Amino acid sequence: MEINTLTAAERRVWGAFPTGEVVDFRTADDPGPVAGAGWGPERSVRAEVVRAVLLGGARQDGEIPALRIMGARITGSLNLRYATADCPILFGDCFFDEAPNLYGTEFRQLNLGGSTLPGLIAATVRVDGVLRLTACRVRGPVRLAGARISGALFLDRAEITDGPDGALVAGPEPEALLQLNHATVGDDLIASGLRVDGRLRLAGATVTGTVNMDDAVLTAPGRTALDAETLAVGKDLSATRVRVRGRVDLRGARIPGQLNLAHARLSQPGGTALRASSCVVGELWLREAARVEGSVNLRRSQIELLFVPPEVWPGSVRLNGLTYGTLAPHEPAGRRLAVLERDGDGYVPHAYEQLTASYRRIGDDAAARTVQLAKQRRQRRGLAWYARLWGHVQDLTVGYGFRPMRAVAWMLSLLLVASVAYSVRQPRALKADESPDFNPVFYSLDLLLPIIDFGQERAFTPEGGWHQGLSYVLIITGWILATTIIAGVTRAVSRQ
């Protein structure tokens, strides 16, 4: 390109490139790139000039070239498809008339911080350093699928919306507005305060460091707002105070540190608000989060610490196959059991076993027994009528072996009633000359205890009527209590 064809603004850019000088078109009363469509030629640079500078700009011995432009309007289509730009690039607070095409481009470093764009085509881009989109306002898709960024990726305070008015287009599932699927980030992904009015796709992405989505706002009601299936994070994924309208999909994600959703608001009424099935997570935090609107699916996931207060769980959960080491905060068993009752898969034995194990690990054996008793009662609902009847007997008498003192109470009550009754009306001796002295307490014990023999039952017999009926009640009750105690104790011992 001939130098004499350049405008005054373009000459400034051309001349500053060899030394990396910053060309700043901003003014004291500048409203920023929100008004960029009205900027005139005094602060406009053609995209073809930018391309010529990057690919063929002059070099100066002893200087490091760089393209650094602030507050300019980039007119036309900036097409650097498959190009190699071996110098740092800064477009700060700039306004782009058309979406830059950076598909397959190799950069040393790229900074678009504060700029306004109608979109960004940068799939499979390579950045040997940092890619910064801080506080960018993009009115169309940002395509970074398959990107390879050796440093950090900054999306903090960026706003990505669909269309010039920022309205989400209705209809079938549209193209993801922020596409980072299968991208690789060699350091952190900083997206605090990010706003995406559409789908954010992180499926298959790898982030060596931490993902920070604190205070992010993701809006795609009735659709998938965050698609992060099989996402691999080196450390933590922090999304405190995140607000999501739509599904959060983390199926198969690997997060060895924290998945921190403290103070979050997740909403997908009538659908799945959080799907984190088949995940491996160090710690999942929903501390002081709002009650989830929609269902939560944690099936087959492995979590070391699960910090979810009972009031955060929604009306429908999926917990089959979920394993966890520690459950926090510590709550009475009744509050945790209410969550298991809401499992959409119905009766899930594994969920009760996991809850029991978590209480035993912290030494709360009473809560563990309460969970096991609730499990037996839940299982009983699906049994045949005769099995349910026997289950009710075991529950009433010994609490399925987890309430053994009930049997003692039954025994003592019956022993007291029978002893009084037989002392008022003594049974007749079978052989008066051979019978031992009658003892109402031991006679009652002989009837109640099917194994122990004190010799009283063989020596005396009741004389019909209620006397005889009471003896039958004691014998039958004794056998029922003995059978249920043995069954319950066997069940309890087998769980130790």
NUGU-419594 format. One line per field, with one value per residue (C-alpha): residue number from 1; x, y, z. Coordinates in nm, 4 decimals, always signed. Layout:
! residues N
resi: c(NUM ...)
x: c(X ...)
y: c(Y ...)
z: c(Z ...)
END
This chain:
! residues 496
resi: c(1 2 3 4 5 6 7 8 9 10 11 12 13 14 15 16 17 18 19 20 21 22 23 24 25 26 27 28 29 30 31 32 33 34 35 36 37 38 39 40 41 42 43 44 45 46 47 48 49 50 51 52 53 54 55 56 57 58 59 60 61 62 63 64 65 66 67 68 69 70 71 72 73 74 75 76 77 78 79 80 81 82 83 84 85 86 87 88 89 90 91 92 93 94 95 96 97 98 99 100 101 102 103 104 105 106 107 108 109 110 111 112 113 114 115 116 117 118 119 120 121 122 123 124 125 126 127 128 129 130 131 132 133 134 135 136 137 138 139 140 141 142 143 144 145 146 147 148 149 150 151 152 153 154 155 156 157 158 159 160 161 162 163 164 165 166 167 168 169 170 171 172 173 174 175 176 177 178 179 180 181 182 183 184 185 186 187 188 189 190 191 192 193 194 195 196 197 198 199 200 201 202 203 204 205 206 207 208 209 210 211 212 213 214 215 216 217 218 219 220 221 222 223 224 225 226 227 228 229 230 231 232 233 234 235 236 237 238 239 240 241 242 243 244 245 246 247 248 249 250 251 252 253 254 255 256 257 258 259 260 261 262 263 264 265 266 267 268 269 270 271 272 273 274 275 276 277 278 279 280 281 282 283 284 285 286 287 288 289 290 291 292 293 294 295 296 297 298 299 300 301 302 303 304 305 306 307 308 309 310 311 312 313 314 315 316 317 318 319 320 321 322 323 324 325 326 327 328 329 330 331 332 333 334 335 336 337 338 339 340 341 342 343 344 345 346 347 348 349 350 351 352 353 354 355 356 357 358 359 360 361 362 363 364 365 366 367 368 369 370 371 372 373 374 375 376 377 378 379 380 381 382 383 384 385 386 387 388 389 390 391 392 393 394 395 396 397 398 399 400 401 402 403 404 405 406 407 408 409 410 411 412 413 414 415 416 417 418 419 420 421 422 423 424 425 426 427 428 429 430 431 432 433 434 435 436 437 438 439 440 441 442 443 444 445 446 447 448 449 450 451 452 453 454 455 456 457 458 459 460 461 462 463 464 465 466 467 468 469 470 471 472 473 474 475 476 477 478 479 480 481 482 483 484 485 486 487 488 489 490 491 492 493 494 495 496)
x: c(+0.0000 +0.1304 +0.1875 +0.0331 -0.3061 -0.3392 -0.5526 -0.4022 -0.5296 -0.3884 -0.0499 -0.0308 -0.0907 +0.1586 +0.4284 +0.3870 +0.4062 +0.7863 +0.8459 +0.5268 +0.4043 +0.0425 -0.1848 -0.4643 -0.7621 -0.9662 -1.0732 -1.1399 -1.5184 -1.5152 -1.8282 -1.6378 -1.6972 -2.0717 -2.0738 -1.8184 -2.0602 -2.0584 -1.6820 -1.5531 -1.2352 -1.0280 -1.0397 -1.1175 -0.8731 -0.9536 -0.9246 -0.7080 -0.4564 -0.4449 -0.3830 -0.1060 +0.0637 +0.0572 +0.1744 +0.4097 +0.4710 +0.8191 +1.0622 +1.3241 +1.6544 +1.6718 +1.2941 +1.0114 +0.7174 +0.3637 +0.0214 -0.1384 -0.4531 -0.6895 -1.0320 -1.0380 -1.3120 -1.2031 -1.3972 -1.4432 -1.3629 -1.0427 -0.9478 -0.6410 -0.7535 -0.4558 -0.2147 +0.0761 +0.1139 +0.4382 +0.3910 +0.1697 -0.1665 -0.3907 -0.7301 -0.8394 -1.1846 -1.2164 -1.5300 -1.5413 -1.7902 -1.7642 -1.6719 -1.2943 -1.2072 -0.9178 -0.9846 -0.6663 -0.4554 -0.1403 -0.0837 +0.1841 -0.0631 -0.4060 -0.5915 -0.9381 -1.0222 -1.3141 -1.3952 -1.7354 -1.7767 -2.0649 -1.9039 -1.5677 -1.4585 -1.1545 -1.2017 -0.8730 -0.6849 -0.3379 -0.2171 +0.1331 +0.0474 -0.2671 -0.5979 -0.7872 -1.1527 -1.2052 -1.5163 -1.5827 -1.9345 -2.0150 -2.3487 -2.3126 -2.1348 -1.7807 -1.6344 -1.3266 -1.3871 -1.0628 -0.8552 -0.5096 -0.4067 -0.0807 -0.1501 -0.4687 -0.8005 -0.9742 -1.3494 -1.4150 -1.6994 -1.7567 -2.1125 -2.2097 -2.5620 -2.7587 -2.8425 -2.7880 -3.0492 -2.9049 -3.2260 -3.2187 -3.3733 -3.6586 -3.7096 -3.5084 -3.1693 -2.9599 -2.5863 -2.3877 -2.3045 -1.9738 -1.8026 -1.5047 -1.5714 -1.2531 -1.0436 -0.7221 -0.6170 -0.2698 -0.3398 -0.6579 -0.9904 -1.1069 -1.4742 -1.5885 -1.8811 -1.9324 -2.2759 -2.3971 -2.7538 -2.7466 -2.5518 -2.1933 -2.0274 -1.7260 -1.7813 -1.4555 -1.2460 -0.9306 -0.8211 -0.4895 -0.5488 -0.8681 -1.1993 -1.3398 -1.7030 -1.7883 -2.0850 -2.1452 -2.4949 -2.5950 -2.9399 -3.1002 -3.4406 -3.5767 -3.2422 -2.8859 -2.7197 -2.3847 -2.2757 -1.9591 -1.9791 -1.6453 -1.4804 -1.1376 -1.0126 -0.6711 -0.7775 -1.1057 -1.4189 -1.5471 -1.8919 -1.9957 -2.3006 -2.3549 -2.7047 -2.8212 -3.1549 -3.1374 -2.9611 -2.6095 -2.4674 -2.1446 -2.1864 -1.8533 -1.6579 -1.3305 -1.2675 -1.0123 -1.0545 -1.3711 -1.6838 -1.7976 -2.1573 -2.1938 -2.4683 -2.5655 -2.9117 -2.9895 -3.3236 -3.4765 -3.8394 -3.9896 -3.6509 -3.3020 -3.1304 -2.8042 -2.6791 -2.3505 -2.3764 -2.0729 -1.8462 -1.5349 -1.5236 -1.3127 -1.5665 -1.9121 -2.0258 -2.3781 -2.3387 -2.6036 -2.7303 -3.0925 -3.3201 -3.2631 -3.5571 -3.5688 -3.4203 -3.0626 -2.8934 -2.5808 -2.6113 -2.2906 -2.0728 -1.7818 -1.7479 -1.5170 -1.7054 -2.0691 -2.1721 -2.5415 -2.7842 -3.1160 -3.3107 -3.1104 -3.2179 -3.5117 -3.8338 -3.6809 -3.3359 -3.1470 -2.8914 -2.8613 -2.4949 -2.3717 -2.0800 -1.9388 -1.6950 -1.8239 -2.1689 -2.1932 -2.3233 -2.4110 -2.7886 -3.0348 -3.1115 -3.4742 -3.3805 -3.1545 -3.4068 -3.6638 -3.4320 -3.4077 -3.7872 -3.7847 -3.5662 -3.7246 -3.5997 -3.8152 -3.6615 -3.2819 -3.1136 -2.7672 -2.8647 -2.9662 -2.6442 -2.4351 -2.6174 -2.5755 -2.2031 -2.1569 -2.3125 -2.1049 -1.7840 -1.8452 -1.9548 -2.3265 -2.4523 -2.8000 -2.8513 -2.7138 -2.9705 -3.2459 -3.1477 -3.1442 -3.4858 -3.6177 -3.4685 -3.6570 -3.9826 -3.9318 -3.8544 -4.1663 -4.3945 -4.3106 -4.3578 -4.6535 -4.9269 -4.8097 -4.4494 -4.5680 -4.7633 -4.4565 -4.2571 -4.5049 -4.4672 -4.0878 -4.1131 -4.3590 -4.1729 -3.8014 -3.7787 -3.6270 -3.3541 -3.2468 -3.4702 -3.3971 -3.5241 -3.8752 -3.8639 -3.7510 -4.0404 -4.2892 -4.1476 -4.1564 -4.5094 -4.6448 -4.4524 -4.6029 -4.9606 -4.9285 -4.7618 -5.0416 -5.3112 -5.1643 -5.1035 -5.4737 -5.5861 -5.3260 -5.3193 -5.4100 -5.1265 -5.1103 -4.9715 -5.0301 -4.7908 -4.5061 -4.5480 -4.2997 -4.4203 -4.6031 -4.4267 -4.6343 -4.3265 -4.1375 -4.4567 -4.5103 -4.1462 -4.1895 -4.4783 -4.3022 -3.9586 -3.9791 -3.6344 -3.5806 -3.7556 -3.8051 -4.0262 -4.3379 -4.5210 -4.4881 -4.6232 -4.9261 -5.2050 -5.4584 -5.8261 -5.9931 -6.1530 -5.9401 -5.6845 -5.6263 -5.6426 -5.3745 -5.1404 -5.1921 -5.1207 -4.8003 -4.6797 -4.7577 -4.6143 -4.3020 -4.2371 -4.2991 -4.0682 -3.7985 -3.8177 -3.8123 -3.5299 -3.3182 -3.3978 -3.3302 -3.0064 -2.8842 -2.9597 -2.7887 -2.4778 -2.4465 -2.4168 -2.1273)
y: c(+0.0000 +0.3417 +0.5734 +0.8694 +0.6971 +0.7004 +0.9406 +1.1466 +0.9017 +0.6078 +0.7767 +0.8006 +0.4253 +0.3455 +0.5625 +0.4366 +0.0686 +0.0232 +0.1451 +0.0121 +0.3577 +0.3880 +0.5830 +0.7262 +0.8883 +0.9364 +1.2806 +1.4282 +1.4150 +1.0831 +0.8710 +0.5612 +0.3108 +0.3081 +0.6145 +0.4698 +0.4468 +0.8267 +0.8756 +1.0506 +1.0114 +1.1915 +0.8758 +0.6075 +0.3461 +0.1146 -0.2574 -0.3040 -0.0577 -0.2541 -0.5718 -0.4079 -0.2775 -0.6160 -0.8173 -0.5711 -0.2758 -0.1303 -0.2587 -0.0473 -0.1795 -0.1947 -0.1508 -0.3954 -0.3324 -0.3383 -0.2258 -0.0256 +0.1701 +0.3323 +0.4771 +0.4247 +0.3164 +0.0204 +0.0371 -0.2483 -0.6153 -0.7006 -1.0335 -1.1988 -1.5548 -1.7953 -1.5030 -1.4814 -1.1612 -1.1792 -0.8591 -0.7520 -0.6092 -0.3703 -0.2414 -0.0609 +0.1020 +0.0656 +0.0313 -0.2300 -0.1866 -0.5563 -0.8729 -0.9373 -1.2649 -1.4166 -1.7798 -1.9829 -1.6719 -1.6908 -1.4040 -1.3177 -1.1309 -0.9828 -0.7240 -0.6028 -0.4665 -0.2237 -0.2490 -0.2820 -0.5405 -0.6939 -1.0357 -1.2113 -1.4983 -1.6524 -2.0298 -2.2284 -1.9038 -1.9423 -1.6919 -1.7244 -1.5230 -1.3536 -1.3000 -1.0142 -0.9341 -0.7437 -0.5215 -0.5854 -0.5328 -0.7820 -0.7865 -1.1267 -1.4613 -1.4823 -1.7903 -1.9189 -2.2920 -2.4874 -2.1848 -2.2471 -1.9808 -2.0387 -1.7670 -1.6478 -1.5650 -1.2555 -1.2159 -1.0201 -0.7666 -0.8536 -0.8316 -1.0680 -1.0348 -1.1355 -0.8523 -0.4783 -0.4319 -0.7089 -0.9108 -1.2884 -1.4259 -1.6695 -2.0014 -2.3267 -2.3620 -2.0982 -2.0881 -2.0456 -1.6795 -1.7507 -2.0547 -2.1923 -2.5592 -2.7654 -2.4584 -2.4900 -2.2199 -2.2576 -2.0385 -1.8987 -1.8180 -1.4946 -1.4253 -1.2450 -1.0152 -1.1709 -1.1278 -1.3623 -1.3344 -1.6730 -1.9972 -2.0118 -2.3254 -2.4705 -2.8338 -3.0258 -2.7232 -2.7506 -2.4803 -2.5491 -2.2970 -2.1626 -2.0635 -1.7505 -1.6720 -1.4777 -1.2399 -1.3658 -1.3383 -1.6087 -1.5854 -1.8478 -1.9304 -2.2656 -2.3595 -2.4427 -2.1323 -2.2958 -2.5990 -2.7234 -3.0971 -3.2753 -2.9463 -3.0097 -2.7547 -2.7715 -2.6114 -2.4443 -2.3242 -2.0284 -1.8955 -1.7205 -1.4951 -1.6231 -1.5729 -1.8230 -1.8466 -2.1707 -2.5028 -2.5357 -2.8521 -2.9856 -3.3520 -3.5331 -3.2284 -3.2753 -3.0137 -3.1315 -2.8242 -2.6320 -2.5940 -2.2902 -2.1792 -1.9916 -1.7246 -1.8441 -1.8183 -2.1049 -2.1029 -2.3341 -2.3833 -2.7038 -2.8346 -2.9218 -2.6215 -2.8006 -3.1145 -3.2286 -3.6014 -3.8271 -3.5504 -3.5761 -3.2760 -3.2038 -2.9802 -2.8630 -2.5534 -2.4082 -2.2172 -1.9472 -2.0013 -1.9377 -2.2406 -2.3924 -2.3446 -2.6628 -3.0053 -3.0970 -3.4027 -3.5361 -3.8997 -4.1053 -3.8124 -3.8389 -3.5473 -3.5293 -3.2500 -3.1728 -2.8466 -2.8014 -2.6863 -2.8765 -2.5612 -2.5116 -2.8439 -2.8083 -3.0072 -3.2672 -3.4278 -3.7129 -3.8674 -4.2303 -4.3338 -4.0111 -4.0729 -3.8185 -3.8198 -3.5390 -3.3811 -3.0300 -2.8416 -3.0928 -3.1212 -3.3499 -3.6626 -3.5632 -3.2559 -3.4588 -3.7403 -3.4958 -3.4400 -3.8131 -3.8339 -3.5949 -3.8123 -3.8354 -4.1930 -4.3010 -4.5216 -4.5105 -4.7411 -4.6073 -4.2547 -4.3785 -4.5781 -4.2721 -4.0571 -4.3262 -4.3523 -3.9758 -3.9671 -4.2629 -4.0972 -3.8080 -4.0360 -3.9525 -4.3089 -4.2006 -4.0102 -4.3053 -4.5361 -4.2869 -4.2929 -4.6713 -4.6865 -4.4391 -4.6547 -4.9628 -4.7671 -4.6288 -4.9765 -5.1156 -4.9072 -5.1157 -5.4571 -5.6976 -5.6512 -5.9389 -5.8158 -5.4653 -5.6122 -5.7932 -5.4758 -5.2782 -5.5358 -5.5051 -5.1272 -5.1105 -5.3563 -5.2911 -5.0267 -5.2824 -5.3472 -4.9827 -4.9123 -5.2148 -5.0398 -5.0634 -5.4406 -5.3936 -5.1541 -5.4002 -5.6839 -5.4866 -5.3602 -5.7073 -5.8543 -5.5990 -5.6538 -6.0346 -6.0446 -5.8381 -6.0457 -6.3816 -6.2637 -6.1688 -6.5052 -6.7746 -7.0504 -7.4007 -7.6379 -7.9435 -8.1635 -8.0034 -8.2308 -8.1801 -7.8146 -7.5490 -7.2348 -7.0153 -6.6932 -6.4604 -6.2801 -6.5935 -6.7550 -6.4521 -6.4693 -6.8375 -6.7469 -6.4426 -6.5906 -6.8848 -7.0212 -6.9673 -7.2105 -7.1280 -7.4361 -7.2312 -7.2809 -7.6645 -7.6672 -7.4361 -7.3804 -7.0982 -7.1856 -7.0621 -6.7287 -6.4177 -6.6072 -6.8466 -6.5670 -6.3705 -6.6670 -6.7040 -6.3332 -6.3615 -6.6684 -6.5210 -6.1795 -6.3423 -6.5278 -6.2132 -6.0053 -6.2716 -6.3129 -5.9385 -5.8800 -6.1499 -6.0162 -5.6601 -5.7347 -5.9461 -5.6612 -5.4026 -5.6183 -5.6880 -5.3107 -5.2637)
z: c(+0.0000 -0.0944 +0.2004 +0.0169 +0.0047 +0.3833 +0.5827 +0.8631 +1.1214 +0.9274 +0.8918 +1.2693 +1.2981 +1.0219 +1.1726 +1.5290 +1.4416 +1.4125 +1.7691 +1.9250 +2.0197 +2.1348 +1.8980 +2.1127 +1.9400 +2.2569 +2.3764 +2.7184 +2.6755 +2.4886 +2.5583 +2.4484 +2.1692 +2.2382 +2.0088 +1.7675 +1.4734 +1.4575 +1.4604 +1.1494 +0.9413 +1.2052 +1.4171 +1.1585 +1.0277 +0.7425 +0.8155 +0.5058 +0.6494 +0.9758 +0.7787 +0.5752 +0.8879 +1.0615 +0.7625 +0.5929 +0.8207 +0.8494 +1.1102 +1.2828 +1.4118 +1.7878 +1.8302 +1.8969 +1.6633 +1.7995 +1.6875 +1.9675 +1.8841 +2.1331 +2.0610 +1.6822 +1.4455 +1.2318 +0.9060 +0.6641 +0.7207 +0.9066 +0.7486 +0.8971 +0.8265 +0.8620 +0.8958 +1.1397 +1.3385 +1.5340 +1.7322 +2.0239 +1.9176 +2.1125 +2.0040 +2.3190 +2.3326 +1.9563 +1.7440 +1.4677 +1.1839 +1.0929 +1.2801 +1.2497 +1.0794 +1.2745 +1.1865 +1.2265 +1.2882 +1.4968 +1.7396 +1.9851 +2.2046 +2.1344 +2.3430 +2.2430 +2.5870 +2.6014 +2.2303 +2.0647 +1.7890 +1.5916 +1.6420 +1.6406 +1.4152 +1.5799 +1.5790 +1.5996 +1.6697 +1.8257 +2.0840 +2.2233 +2.5304 +2.6618 +2.4826 +2.6420 +2.5755 +2.8996 +2.9011 +2.5330 +2.4023 +2.1285 +1.9464 +1.7858 +1.8234 +1.9567 +1.7901 +1.9736 +1.9281 +1.9162 +2.0193 +2.1656 +2.4157 +2.5988 +2.8557 +3.0194 +2.8568 +2.9933 +2.9443 +3.2608 +3.2373 +2.8724 +2.7341 +2.4551 +2.3253 +2.0181 +1.7814 +1.7999 +2.0731 +2.2863 +2.2743 +2.2798 +1.9635 +2.0315 +1.8612 +1.8446 +2.0115 +1.8315 +1.7727 +2.0926 +2.1444 +2.3172 +2.1692 +2.3584 +2.2918 +2.2650 +2.3403 +2.5398 +2.7868 +2.9334 +3.2361 +3.3927 +3.2294 +3.3906 +3.3199 +3.6337 +3.5637 +3.2190 +3.0652 +2.7918 +2.6640 +2.4983 +2.5233 +2.6506 +2.5153 +2.6981 +2.6027 +2.5803 +2.6774 +2.8879 +3.1318 +3.3027 +3.5794 +3.7364 +3.5821 +3.7456 +3.6650 +3.9791 +3.9321 +3.5773 +3.4277 +3.1781 +3.0231 +2.8007 +2.9542 +2.8445 +2.6878 +2.7849 +2.9231 +3.0060 +2.8065 +2.9762 +2.9185 +2.9765 +3.0740 +3.2316 +3.4860 +3.6487 +3.9761 +4.0697 +3.8956 +4.0930 +4.0075 +4.3265 +4.2936 +3.9395 +3.7997 +3.5414 +3.3653 +3.1734 +3.2154 +3.3536 +3.1969 +3.3492 +3.2601 +3.2715 +3.3934 +3.5843 +3.8538 +4.1132 +4.3340 +4.4134 +4.2069 +4.4014 +4.3462 +4.6748 +4.6663 +4.3173 +4.1611 +3.9224 +3.7458 +3.4857 +3.5979 +3.4656 +3.3484 +3.4702 +3.6287 +3.7137 +3.5428 +3.6924 +3.6335 +3.5845 +3.7176 +3.9300 +4.1647 +4.4699 +4.6440 +4.5363 +4.7252 +4.7193 +5.0437 +5.0956 +4.7423 +4.6521 +4.6272 +4.2862 +4.0485 +3.8438 +3.9031 +4.0003 +3.8475 +4.0214 +3.9155 +3.9057 +4.0162 +4.2605 +4.5029 +4.8033 +4.9839 +4.9096 +5.0772 +5.0024 +5.2731 +5.2602 +5.1757 +4.8542 +4.7002 +4.4591 +4.4472 +4.2148 +4.2320 +4.0635 +4.3007 +4.1935 +4.1922 +4.3557 +4.5937 +4.8349 +5.1214 +5.3443 +5.3512 +5.4928 +5.6763 +5.9468 +5.9630 +6.1435 +5.9468 +5.8986 +5.6942 +5.4674 +5.4276 +5.2909 +4.9922 +4.9170 +4.9131 +4.6165 +4.3934 +4.0505 +4.0164 +4.3098 +4.5775 +4.5367 +4.7945 +4.7085 +4.8128 +5.1597 +5.1956 +5.1058 +5.3597 +5.6248 +5.5551 +5.5765 +5.9250 +6.0417 +5.9239 +6.1621 +6.4464 +6.4402 +6.4760 +6.5859 +6.2607 +6.0642 +6.2266 +6.1479 +5.7810 +5.7716 +5.9339 +5.6747 +5.4008 +5.5230 +5.5407 +5.1888 +5.0553 +5.2238 +5.0008 +4.6976 +4.8586 +4.8418 +5.1049 +5.3244 +5.3137 +5.4019 +5.6949 +5.8261 +5.7740 +5.9840 +6.2608 +6.2543 +6.2466 +6.5358 +6.7560 +6.7020 +6.4298 +6.1886 +6.4444 +6.4611 +6.7637 +6.9900 +7.3029 +7.1611 +7.2099 +7.5686 +7.6283 +7.4797 +7.6895 +8.0140 +7.9482 +7.8750 +8.1678 +8.4030 +8.2818 +8.2862 +8.6282 +8.7799 +8.6062 +8.7153 +9.0688 +9.0939 +8.9541 +8.9859 +8.7190 +8.8264 +8.9096 +8.6835 +8.9634 +9.2975 +9.4827 +9.2326 +9.1309 +9.2479 +9.4176 +9.1708 +9.0647 +8.8393 +8.7042 +8.6007 +8.4740 +8.2485 +8.1353 +8.0492 +7.8211 +7.6686 +7.6074 +7.3642 +7.4446 +7.8173 +8.0524 +8.4206 +8.4784 +8.5544 +8.2241 +8.2505 +8.6047 +8.5764 +8.3235 +8.2932 +8.3504 +8.0282 +7.9475 +7.9472 +8.1519 +7.8645 +7.6038 +7.7845 +7.7737 +7.3991 +7.3486 +7.5474 +7.3544 +7.0113 +7.1026 +7.2413 +6.9181 +6.7094 +6.9241 +6.9229 +6.5454 +6.4755 +6.7211 +6.5573 +6.2074 +6.3099 +6.4933 +6.2010 +5.9614 +6.1817 +6.2353 +5.8631 +5.8018 +6.0410)
END
